[in-house]
Amino acid sequence: MREGPGKPPPDKDETPSKTSSRNRLEEVLAKPGPFPQVVLPSTGEYWDENTTDADHQYVNNNSNNKFETDETATYYRRYFLGNEHWTFFGEDEVHGPVVVSHKREVISSQENFRVLLRLKSGTHHATIINLGDKLTPAKMVKRLKEELTVERFHPVVTPEGPELILAFDEHVLKNHFKFGLIYQRFSQTMEEQLFSNRDQTPALKEFLNLMGQRVKLRDHEGFKGGLDTQFGQTGEESMYERFREKEIMFHVSTLLPYKDNDPQQLERKRHIGNDMVAIVFQESNTPFAPDMIASHFLHAYIVVQPIDSCSPNTRYRVSVTARSDVPFFGPTLPPTAIFEKGPQFKEFLLTKLINAEIACYKAERFAKLENRTRSSLLAALVDDLKTKSNEFLGVSKIPETPKVETTGNKFREIVRSVLIGRKNPEAAGLLKKPVTNNTNTLTAGTPVSARSKGSGGSSGARTPTSSPDTTPNTHMALSESDDSSLNSMDIDGHPHPLNEDSDTGLESMSSAETPHKLTLQCPLCGGNEDGVCAPHADPETVMRQVDTLKHEINKLKCDKLDLLRQNVTCQREIKKLKEKELKLGSELNSASKEIIRLQTLLKDLGTGQVSAV
């Protein structure tokens, strides 16, 4: 791939978005300079902080370059931990698990209650004035969230409660960040050109030395950012920095391995393409298009262009662009967007990078994943609080909060009423033996799906697509769903396990294979066959099957929550061990320096005594 000036040869495999960005950049370069740092697509997929309307720009009045973290995640440690307070948990019919903490405060001779409410949608914080009425947990949560209908709460009485709640609240706080750093030469208009740059110019080295410290990966013991520190498969060196108790690892494109036989340089893109935020360092005045790099993760770019590099008057021009669903983040660029080289620029840029990643988590793609994770962790928290409070009190079981009738319960009642009301004892007794023989015959071959026996073509709508490898996962799919998954028990409710042929069409039996004596409609599956379906002939059998499957579902859900809790615990322990390792390393270095100092002092004292003699 040719670098630098000149138009590269056309690529037959270029996507429309790449072609579009390439054409835009070439049109800009065809005009006389100076060129803009960022050229946005006309589709409105990105915004540029330098050109956005003032009404929609981010306003930051804090000159201290503050991190824009979720403050509610720190409230429990700040206001509740170590102080007298109460925590309750319950279950809302619509919003799911609810955990609320409150404490009494007196402000200006007025009694208040500070309340911290945790829901799947987020954490809410407020101070409620006590007007003399008796405030129960239900009334407190109604003050913060009117649509909550939960009336019954259980207190958290286990001594481990504060630690569990603190771990849940602070799981959103990050102390480790990784950012990409892409080097762009003049007139480079394609992604492949950016990732194929190999040389580090003096201007780039000057910028890297300002942003962090160059470390040998084999000797590095801090945050690795996904880089290999044992076998050197991701290069020999990288850029690392500790900034306000946060660790930052840069994925520098020119420091990652380069392969001559790979024009796309996938090894480099594997790391930078999985970052959310990247710096684009432009050697000279040249345009950059944020859509020229194909990535599902990269959502924000900070474009840096040096002015009078490698001189006492070195300055940097900065532009910021991000996808349209990423909210604005601070600190705000000054009107000129030009910074002098120095610690103030470094502090601004590192703060901007960290706030950019925090803002990217609010984009639609990542917000869905975050909400899913929060829901799972909140359910695990309630389960932990319930279990440990139960163990602490020595109670066999904490009463469950009344729940609304679920689809699974409705299904069970419908099955019981339909089978008891519509069952024909004479027909069932007459056909009991033939149907049993027919079922036993099918056991040796392909199991008959109760839904598919009604019509040969209807099975495809309720079973996985035709693939023998997908059928063993049917029970797993049921275990991961909620109670409404019991609506599909008419497929898998028979006593015979599914085998690899259940999706090959063999479950549709022909008339030549089944003797017909009397045709009845199965009251459960609705299929027409020789009498009532054997698996559905006895209501008690069906109830046992339903109960067994519900028990398996609940067991798998518990196993899933246990694994999630273990994962959170392991991550917390790893974090503590890393912090302890860094602390011990610092103490060891201090002790070594002190030993050297004392040895030097003793040596000087000994020399002085000899001279005196």
C-alpha positions as CSV (number, residue, x, y, z in Angstrom):
1,M,0.0,0.0,0.0
2,R,1.5,3.3,-1.1
3,E,1.8,6.0,1.5
4,G,2.0,9.8,1.4
5,P,0.9,12.0,-1.5
6,G,-0.7,10.6,-4.6
7,K,-3.9,8.8,-5.3
8,P,-3.8,5.1,-4.4
9,P,-5.1,2.5,-6.8
10,P,-8.8,1.6,-6.5
11,D,-9.7,-1.3,-4.3
12,K,-12.4,-3.6,-5.5
13,D,-13.3,-4.7,-2.0
14,E,-13.9,-1.1,-0.7
15,T,-17.2,-0.7,1.1
16,P,-19.5,2.2,0.1
17,S,-18.7,4.1,3.3
18,K,-15.0,3.8,2.7
19,T,-15.4,5.0,-0.9
20,S,-17.6,7.9,0.2
21,S,-15.0,9.1,2.8
22,R,-12.2,8.7,0.3
23,N,-14.0,10.7,-2.3
24,R,-14.8,13.5,0.2
25,L,-11.2,13.7,1.3
26,E,-9.9,13.8,-2.2
27,E,-12.3,16.6,-3.1
28,V,-11.0,18.6,-0.2
29,L,-7.4,17.9,-1.0
30,A,-8.0,19.0,-4.6
31,K,-8.7,22.5,-3.3
32,P,-6.0,24.9,-2.1
33,G,-5.1,24.8,1.6
34,P,-5.3,25.2,4.5
35,F,-7.4,22.1,5.0
36,P,-9.9,21.4,7.8
37,Q,-8.8,18.8,10.3
38,V,-12.1,16.9,10.2
39,V,-14.4,16.4,7.2
40,L,-17.8,15.0,8.4
41,P,-20.1,12.8,6.3
42,S,-23.3,14.5,5.0
43,T,-25.5,11.9,6.6
44,G,-25.3,13.4,10.0
45,E,-23.7,10.3,11.6
46,Y,-21.0,12.4,13.4
47,W,-20.7,15.8,15.1
48,D,-17.7,18.1,15.3
49,E,-17.2,20.2,18.5
50,N,-15.6,23.0,16.5
51,T,-18.6,23.4,14.1
52,T,-21.6,22.4,16.2
53,D,-24.2,25.0,16.9
54,A,-23.7,26.8,20.1
55,D,-27.1,25.8,21.4
56,H,-26.1,22.2,21.4
57,Q,-22.5,22.5,22.5
58,Y,-21.3,21.2,25.8
59,V,-20.7,23.9,28.4
60,N,-18.2,23.2,31.2
61,N,-17.6,25.9,33.7
62,N,-15.1,23.8,35.7
63,S,-11.6,24.9,34.9
64,N,-10.1,22.0,36.8
65,N,-10.8,19.4,34.0
66,K,-13.1,17.3,36.1
67,F,-14.0,13.7,35.3
68,E,-17.6,13.3,34.2
69,T,-18.3,10.1,36.2
70,D,-21.6,9.0,37.5
71,E,-21.7,10.8,40.9
72,T,-24.6,8.7,42.2
73,A,-22.2,5.7,42.2
74,T,-20.1,7.4,44.9
75,Y,-23.1,8.5,47.1
76,Y,-23.3,5.3,49.2
77,R,-19.6,5.5,50.2
78,R,-19.9,9.2,50.7
79,Y,-23.1,9.5,52.7
80,F,-24.1,6.1,54.0
81,L,-21.1,3.8,54.6
82,G,-19.9,4.0,58.2
83,N,-23.0,5.9,59.3
84,E,-26.3,4.6,60.7
85,H,-28.7,3.8,57.9
86,W,-31.1,1.2,56.7
87,T,-31.4,-0.7,53.4
88,F,-34.4,-2.6,52.2
89,F,-35.1,-4.7,49.1
90,G,-38.3,-5.6,47.3
91,E,-39.7,-6.6,43.9
92,D,-41.8,-4.3,41.7
93,E,-44.2,-5.8,39.2
94,V,-43.0,-3.6,36.3
95,H,-39.5,-2.3,37.3
96,G,-38.2,-5.6,38.8
97,P,-35.8,-5.6,41.8
98,V,-35.7,-2.5,44.0
99,V,-33.0,-1.7,46.6
100,V,-33.4,1.4,48.7
101,S,-31.1,2.9,51.3
102,H,-32.0,5.8,53.6
103,K,-30.6,7.6,56.6
104,R,-31.9,10.3,58.9
105,E,-30.3,13.8,58.8
106,V,-31.0,17.0,60.6
107,I,-30.4,20.1,58.4
108,S,-31.1,23.6,60.0
109,S,-33.2,22.0,62.8
110,Q,-35.3,20.2,60.1
111,E,-35.5,16.4,60.0
112,N,-34.7,15.0,56.5
113,F,-34.2,11.6,55.0
114,R,-31.5,11.0,52.4
115,V,-32.7,8.3,50.1
116,L,-30.7,6.2,47.5
117,L,-33.0,4.2,45.2
118,R,-31.5,1.5,42.9
119,L,-33.5,0.3,39.9
120,K,-32.6,-1.5,36.6
121,S,-33.0,1.8,34.9
122,G,-30.5,3.6,37.2
123,T,-29.9,5.0,40.6
124,H,-31.9,7.9,42.0
125,H,-30.8,10.2,44.9
126,A,-32.9,12.7,46.8
127,T,-33.3,14.3,50.2
128,I,-36.9,14.1,51.5
129,I,-38.2,16.5,54.2
130,N,-40.1,14.8,57.0
131,L,-43.4,16.6,57.3
132,G,-44.5,14.6,60.3
133,D,-46.1,11.7,58.5
134,K,-44.7,8.2,59.1
135,L,-42.3,7.5,56.1
136,T,-42.2,3.9,55.2
137,P,-39.8,2.5,52.5
138,A,-42.8,2.2,50.2
139,K,-43.7,5.9,50.7
140,M,-40.0,6.9,50.2
141,V,-39.6,5.2,46.9
142,K,-43.0,6.7,45.7
143,R,-41.6,10.1,46.4
144,L,-38.6,9.4,44.1
145,K,-40.4,7.3,41.5
146,E,-44.2,7.6,41.4
147,E,-44.8,4.7,39.1
148,L,-43.4,2.2,41.6
149,T,-46.1,0.0,43.1
150,V,-44.1,-2.2,45.4
151,E,-45.6,-2.2,48.9
152,R,-43.6,-4.8,50.7
153,F,-39.9,-4.5,51.6
154,H,-37.5,-6.7,53.5
155,P,-34.7,-5.3,55.6
156,V,-31.1,-6.1,55.0
157,V,-29.7,-7.4,58.3
158,T,-26.6,-9.2,57.2
159,P,-23.2,-7.6,58.2
160,E,-22.0,-8.2,54.6
161,G,-24.8,-6.0,53.2
162,P,-22.8,-2.7,53.0
163,E,-19.9,-4.5,51.1
164,L,-22.3,-6.0,48.6
165,I,-24.2,-2.8,48.0
166,L,-20.9,-0.8,47.7
167,A,-19.6,-3.3,45.1
168,F,-22.8,-2.9,43.0
169,D,-22.9,0.9,43.2
170,E,-19.2,1.3,42.2
171,H,-19.1,-1.3,39.4
172,V,-19.6,1.6,36.9
173,L,-16.5,3.4,38.1
174,K,-13.4,2.7,36.0
175,N,-9.8,3.2,36.8
176,H,-8.3,1.6,33.7
177,F,-8.6,3.0,30.2
178,K,-7.1,2.1,26.8
179,F,-7.0,4.5,23.8
180,G,-5.9,4.1,20.2
181,L,-3.3,6.4,18.7
182,I,-3.3,6.6,14.9
183,Y,-0.6,8.3,12.9
184,Q,-1.9,10.1,9.7
185,R,0.5,11.4,7.0
186,F,-0.3,14.1,4.5
187,S,-3.1,13.2,1.9
188,Q,-3.8,9.7,3.4
189,T,-7.4,9.0,2.6
190,M,-7.8,5.3,3.4
191,E,-7.8,3.1,6.5
192,E,-5.2,0.8,5.1
193,Q,-2.8,3.7,4.6
194,L,-3.2,4.8,8.3
195,F,-2.5,1.4,9.7
196,S,0.5,0.9,7.3
197,N,2.6,3.8,8.7
198,R,5.8,2.4,10.2
199,D,8.1,5.2,11.0
200,Q,8.0,7.5,14.0
201,T,8.8,11.1,13.0
202,P,10.4,13.5,15.5
203,A,7.0,15.3,15.8
204,L,5.3,12.1,16.7
205,K,8.0,11.1,19.3
206,E,7.7,14.6,20.8
207,F,3.9,14.2,21.2
208,L,4.2,10.6,22.6
209,N,6.8,11.7,25.2
210,L,4.4,14.4,26.3
211,M,1.4,12.1,26.7
212,G,3.1,9.3,28.7
213,Q,6.1,7.2,29.3
214,R,7.5,4.5,27.0
215,V,7.6,1.1,28.7
216,K,9.0,-2.3,27.9
217,L,6.0,-4.6,27.7
218,R,8.0,-7.6,29.1
219,D,8.8,-5.6,32.2
220,H,5.5,-3.8,32.5
221,E,3.4,-4.8,35.6
222,G,0.6,-2.1,35.5
223,F,-2.5,-2.1,33.3
224,K,-1.8,-3.9,30.1
225,G,-4.8,-2.8,28.0
226,G,-4.9,-6.2,26.2
227,L,-1.3,-6.2,25.1
228,D,1.0,-9.2,25.5
229,T,3.6,-8.8,28.2
230,Q,5.0,-12.3,28.1
231,F,5.8,-13.3,24.5
232,G,6.1,-10.0,22.6
233,Q,3.3,-10.7,20.2
234,T,2.0,-7.2,20.4
235,G,5.3,-5.4,20.0
236,E,8.2,-4.6,22.3
237,E,7.1,-1.2,23.7
238,S,4.1,0.9,24.3
239,M,3.0,4.2,25.9
240,Y,1.6,4.1,29.4
241,E,0.6,6.8,31.9
242,R,-0.8,7.1,35.5
243,F,-3.1,10.1,35.7
244,R,-5.1,11.0,38.8
245,E,-5.1,7.4,40.2
246,K,-6.2,6.1,36.8
247,E,-4.1,3.9,34.5
248,I,-4.0,4.5,30.7
249,M,-2.5,2.3,28.0
250,F,-2.1,3.7,24.5
251,H,-2.4,1.4,21.5
252,V,0.1,3.3,19.2
253,S,-0.3,2.1,15.6
254,T,3.4,2.5,14.8
255,L,4.5,0.5,17.9
256,L,2.2,-2.5,17.2
257,P,3.5,-5.3,14.9
258,Y,3.6,-4.7,11.2
259,K,3.3,-7.5,8.7
260,D,4.4,-7.1,5.1
261,N,2.0,-9.6,3.7
262,D,-1.1,-8.0,5.3
263,P,-2.2,-4.8,3.5
264,Q,-5.0,-4.2,6.1
265,Q,-2.7,-4.7,9.1
266,L,-5.3,-6.6,11.0
267,E,-3.0,-7.1,14.0
268,R,-2.9,-3.4,14.5
269,K,-6.6,-2.9,13.8
270,R,-7.5,-5.7,16.2
271,H,-6.4,-3.5,19.1
272,I,-7.2,0.0,17.9
273,G,-10.5,-1.0,16.3
274,N,-11.7,-2.4,19.6
275,D,-11.1,0.9,21.5
276,M,-13.9,3.4,21.9
277,V,-11.8,6.5,21.6
278,A,-8.7,7.2,19.5
279,I,-6.3,10.0,18.9
280,V,-5.4,10.8,15.3
281,F,-2.0,12.5,15.1
282,Q,-1.6,14.4,11.9
283,E,2.0,15.1,10.8
284,S,0.9,18.1,8.8
285,N,-2.2,19.9,7.7
286,T,-4.4,17.2,6.2
287,P,-8.1,16.3,6.5
288,F,-9.5,13.3,8.5
289,A,-12.9,11.6,8.0
290,P,-14.3,9.7,11.1
291,D,-16.0,7.2,8.8
292,M,-12.9,6.2,7.0
293,I,-12.1,3.6,9.7
294,A,-14.6,0.7,9.8
295,S,-15.2,-0.3,13.5
296,H,-18.2,-1.1,15.6
297,F,-16.4,0.2,18.8
298,L,-14.7,3.4,17.8
299,H,-17.2,6.2,18.6
300,A,-15.0,9.3,19.2
301,Y,-11.8,10.8,17.8
302,I,-9.6,13.5,19.1
303,V,-7.5,14.9,16.1
304,V,-4.2,16.6,17.1
305,Q,-2.1,18.5,14.6
306,P,1.3,20.0,15.6
307,I,2.4,23.6,14.8
308,D,6.1,24.4,14.8
309,S,6.9,21.0,16.1
310,C,10.3,20.2,17.8
311,S,10.8,23.9,18.7
312,P,10.5,26.1,21.8
313,N,7.2,27.4,20.4
314,T,5.5,24.0,19.8
315,R,1.7,24.2,19.8
316,Y,-1.1,21.8,19.0
317,R,-4.4,22.3,17.1
318,V,-7.2,20.0,18.4
319,S,-10.5,18.9,16.9
320,V,-13.0,16.6,18.5
321,T,-15.6,14.4,16.6
322,A,-17.9,11.6,17.7
323,R,-20.9,9.7,16.6
324,S,-24.3,11.4,16.8
325,D,-25.6,9.3,19.7
326,V,-22.5,10.1,21.8
327,P,-23.3,13.1,24.1
328,F,-21.0,16.0,24.3
329,F,-18.2,15.8,26.9
330,G,-15.8,18.2,28.5
331,P,-13.6,20.0,29.0
332,T,-14.7,22.3,26.3
333,L,-12.3,23.4,23.6
334,P,-11.2,27.0,23.7
335,P,-12.3,29.3,20.8
336,T,-9.0,28.9,19.0
337,A,-8.6,25.2,19.8
338,I,-4.8,25.7,19.9
339,F,-2.7,24.7,23.0
340,E,0.8,25.3,23.9
341,K,2.9,22.3,24.6
342,G,3.1,21.6,28.3
343,P,1.5,19.9,31.3
344,Q,-1.7,21.9,31.0
345,F,-2.3,20.6,27.5
346,K,-1.5,17.1,28.7
347,E,-4.0,17.4,31.5
348,F,-6.7,18.7,29.2
349,L,-6.2,15.9,26.6
350,L,-6.1,13.0,29.1
351,T,-9.2,14.4,30.8
352,K,-10.9,14.8,27.4
353,L,-10.0,11.2,26.5
354,I,-11.4,9.7,29.7
355,N,-14.6,11.8,29.5
356,A,-15.0,10.7,25.9
357,E,-15.0,7.0,26.8
358,I,-17.5,7.7,29.7
359,A,-19.7,9.5,27.2
360,C,-19.4,6.6,24.6
361,Y,-21.0,4.2,27.1
362,K,-24.1,6.3,26.8
363,A,-24.4,5.7,23.1
364,E,-27.2,3.3,22.0
365,R,-24.9,0.3,21.3
366,F,-23.2,0.4,24.6
367,A,-26.1,1.6,26.7
368,K,-28.1,-1.5,25.9
369,L,-25.2,-3.7,27.1
370,E,-24.8,-1.6,30.2
371,N,-28.5,-1.8,31.0
372,R,-28.4,-5.6,30.6
373,T,-25.4,-5.9,32.8
374,R,-26.9,-3.7,35.5
375,S,-30.1,-5.7,35.5
376,S,-28.2,-8.9,36.0
377,L,-26.1,-7.4,38.8
378,L,-29.1,-5.9,40.5
379,A,-30.9,-9.2,40.5
380,A,-27.8,-10.9,41.8
381,L,-27.5,-8.3,44.6
382,V,-31.1,-8.8,45.7
383,D,-30.6,-12.6,45.7
384,D,-27.4,-12.2,47.7
385,L,-29.0,-9.8,50.3
386,K,-32.0,-12.2,50.6
387,T,-29.8,-15.3,51.1
388,K,-27.3,-13.8,53.5
389,S,-30.0,-12.1,55.6
390,N,-31.8,-15.4,55.7
391,E,-28.6,-17.2,56.9
392,F,-27.9,-14.5,59.4
393,L,-31.3,-14.7,61.0
394,G,-31.4,-18.5,60.8
395,V,-34.7,-18.5,59.0
396,S,-35.3,-21.2,56.5
397,K,-36.9,-18.9,54.0
398,I,-37.7,-15.2,53.6
399,P,-41.2,-14.7,52.5
400,E,-41.4,-13.8,48.8
401,T,-42.8,-10.5,47.7
402,P,-46.2,-11.0,46.0
403,K,-45.9,-11.0,42.3
404,V,-48.3,-10.5,39.5
405,E,-49.5,-13.6,37.8
406,T,-47.0,-14.6,35.1
407,T,-47.6,-16.2,31.8
408,G,-46.2,-19.5,33.1
409,N,-48.8,-19.6,35.9
410,K,-51.6,-18.8,33.5
411,F,-50.3,-21.6,31.2
412,R,-50.4,-24.1,34.0
413,E,-53.9,-23.2,35.0
414,I,-55.1,-23.4,31.4
415,V,-53.5,-26.8,30.9
416,R,-55.2,-28.1,34.1
417,S,-58.6,-26.8,33.2
418,V,-58.5,-27.8,29.6
419,L,-57.3,-31.4,30.2
420,I,-59.7,-32.1,33.0
421,G,-62.7,-30.5,31.3
422,R,-62.2,-31.9,27.8
423,K,-60.6,-35.3,28.4
424,N,-62.7,-38.3,27.2
425,P,-62.1,-41.2,29.6
426,E,-63.6,-43.8,27.3
427,A,-61.7,-42.8,24.2
428,A,-58.5,-42.5,26.3
429,G,-59.0,-45.9,27.7
430,L,-59.8,-47.4,24.3
431,L,-56.7,-46.0,22.7
432,K,-54.3,-46.2,25.5
433,K,-52.6,-49.3,24.3
434,P,-52.2,-48.4,20.6
435,V,-50.9,-44.9,21.4
436,T,-48.4,-46.3,23.9
437,N,-47.0,-48.7,21.3
438,N,-46.8,-46.0,18.7
439,T,-44.9,-43.8,21.1
440,N,-42.5,-46.5,22.1
441,T,-41.8,-47.2,18.5
442,L,-40.9,-43.5,17.9
443,T,-38.6,-43.6,20.9
444,A,-36.1,-45.7,19.0
445,G,-36.2,-43.4,16.0
446,T,-37.2,-39.7,15.9
447,P,-39.3,-38.2,18.7
448,V,-42.6,-36.8,17.7
449,S,-43.2,-33.2,18.4
450,A,-46.7,-32.6,19.7
451,R,-47.0,-29.4,17.7
452,S,-45.5,-30.8,14.5
453,K,-47.8,-33.8,14.4
454,G,-50.8,-31.6,13.7
455,S,-49.4,-30.6,10.3
456,G,-46.1,-31.3,8.7
457,G,-45.3,-27.7,7.7
458,S,-46.1,-26.0,11.0
459,S,-43.2,-27.2,12.9
460,G,-40.8,-24.8,11.3
461,A,-42.4,-21.8,12.9
462,R,-41.8,-23.1,16.4
463,T,-38.5,-25.0,16.2
464,P,-34.9,-23.8,15.4
465,T,-33.9,-23.6,11.8
466,S,-33.0,-26.8,10.1
467,S,-29.6,-27.6,11.6
468,P,-28.9,-30.8,13.7
469,D,-26.3,-28.9,15.7
470,T,-28.8,-26.5,17.1
471,T,-31.2,-29.0,18.6
472,P,-29.2,-29.8,21.8
473,N,-29.4,-26.2,22.7
474,T,-33.2,-26.2,23.0
475,H,-33.2,-26.8,26.7
476,M,-30.5,-24.1,27.2
477,A,-32.7,-21.6,25.4
478,L,-35.5,-22.4,27.7
479,S,-33.4,-22.0,30.8
480,E,-32.2,-18.5,29.8
481,S,-35.7,-17.2,29.2
482,D,-38.1,-16.0,31.8
483,D,-41.3,-17.8,32.9
484,S,-43.0,-17.0,29.7
485,S,-40.8,-19.6,28.0
486,L,-43.2,-22.2,29.4
487,N,-45.5,-21.3,26.5
488,S,-43.3,-23.4,24.3
489,M,-43.8,-26.5,26.5
490,D,-46.1,-27.9,23.8
491,I,-43.0,-28.4,21.7
492,D,-40.6,-29.9,24.3
493,G,-43.1,-31.2,26.9
494,H,-43.0,-34.9,25.9
495,P,-41.0,-37.3,28.1
496,H,-38.6,-38.2,25.3
497,P,-35.5,-36.1,24.9
498,L,-34.8,-34.3,21.6
499,N,-32.2,-35.9,19.4
500,E,-30.3,-34.7,16.4
501,D,-33.0,-35.6,13.9
502,S,-35.8,-33.5,15.4
503,D,-35.3,-30.7,12.8
504,T,-34.9,-32.9,9.7
505,G,-38.6,-33.2,8.9
506,L,-38.9,-36.8,10.2
507,E,-41.2,-35.7,13.0
508,S,-44.1,-35.4,10.5
509,M,-45.4,-39.0,10.4
510,S,-47.1,-40.3,7.2
511,S,-50.4,-42.1,7.2
512,A,-48.7,-45.3,6.3
513,E,-46.7,-45.4,9.5
514,T,-49.5,-44.8,12.0
515,P,-52.6,-47.0,12.2
516,H,-55.9,-44.9,12.3
517,K,-58.8,-46.2,14.4
518,L,-60.3,-43.0,15.9
519,T,-59.4,-39.4,15.1
520,L,-59.6,-37.0,18.1
521,Q,-58.2,-33.5,18.6
522,C,-55.6,-33.3,21.3
523,P,-56.9,-30.7,23.8
524,L,-53.3,-29.5,24.5
525,C,-51.5,-29.3,21.2
526,G,-54.5,-29.2,18.9
527,G,-53.0,-31.9,16.6
528,N,-55.0,-34.7,14.9
529,E,-53.7,-38.1,15.4
530,D,-54.7,-41.6,16.5
531,G,-56.4,-40.5,19.7
532,V,-55.3,-38.2,22.4
533,C,-51.5,-37.5,22.5
534,A,-49.9,-40.0,24.9
535,P,-47.8,-37.4,26.6
536,H,-50.9,-35.2,27.1
537,A,-53.4,-37.8,28.0
538,D,-52.9,-37.6,31.8
539,P,-53.1,-34.1,33.4
540,E,-51.0,-35.2,36.3
541,T,-48.2,-36.3,33.9
542,V,-48.3,-32.9,32.2
543,M,-48.3,-31.1,35.6
544,R,-45.2,-33.1,36.6
545,Q,-43.5,-32.3,33.3
546,V,-44.3,-28.6,33.7
547,D,-43.1,-28.6,37.4
548,T,-39.9,-30.4,36.4
549,L,-39.1,-28.0,33.6
550,K,-39.9,-25.0,35.8
551,H,-37.5,-26.4,38.4
552,E,-34.8,-26.9,35.8
553,I,-35.3,-23.3,34.6
554,N,-35.0,-21.9,38.1
555,K,-32.0,-24.0,38.8
556,L,-30.2,-22.8,35.6
557,K,-31.1,-19.2,36.5
558,C,-29.6,-19.7,39.9
559,D,-26.5,-21.2,38.3
560,K,-26.3,-18.2,36.0
561,L,-26.5,-15.7,38.9
562,D,-23.9,-17.7,40.8
563,L,-21.5,-17.5,37.9
564,L,-22.2,-13.8,37.6
565,R,-21.5,-13.2,41.3
566,Q,-18.3,-15.2,41.1
567,N,-17.2,-13.2,38.1
568,V,-17.8,-9.9,40.0
569,T,-16.0,-11.2,43.1
570,C,-13.0,-12.4,41.1
571,Q,-12.8,-9.0,39.3
572,R,-12.9,-7.3,42.7
573,E,-10.2,-9.5,44.1
574,I,-8.0,-9.0,41.0
575,K,-8.4,-5.3,41.4
576,K,-7.4,-5.4,45.1
577,L,-4.4,-7.6,44.3
578,K,-3.2,-5.3,41.6
579,E,-3.5,-2.3,43.9
580,K,-1.7,-4.1,46.6
581,E,1.0,-5.1,44.2
582,L,1.5,-1.5,43.0
583,K,1.6,-0.4,46.7
584,L,4.1,-3.0,47.7
585,G,6.3,-2.2,44.7
586,S,6.3,1.5,45.6
587,E,7.2,0.6,49.2
588,L,9.9,-1.7,48.0
589,N,11.4,1.1,45.9
590,S,11.2,3.5,48.8
591,A,12.9,0.9,51.1
592,S,15.7,0.3,48.6
593,K,16.4,4.0,48.3
594,E,16.4,4.3,52.1
595,I,18.9,1.4,52.4
596,I,21.2,3.0,49.8
597,R,21.0,6.3,51.7
598,L,21.8,4.6,55.0
599,Q,24.7,2.7,53.5
600,T,26.1,5.9,52.0
601,L,25.7,7.6,55.4
602,L,27.5,4.8,57.2
603,K,30.3,4.9,54.7
604,D,30.7,8.6,55.1
605,L,30.7,8.2,58.9
606,G,33.3,5.5,58.8
607,T,35.5,7.6,56.5
608,G,35.2,10.6,58.8
609,Q,36.2,8.5,61.9
610,V,39.3,7.2,60.1
611,S,40.3,10.7,59.1
612,A,39.9,11.9,62.7
613,V,42.2,9.1,64.0
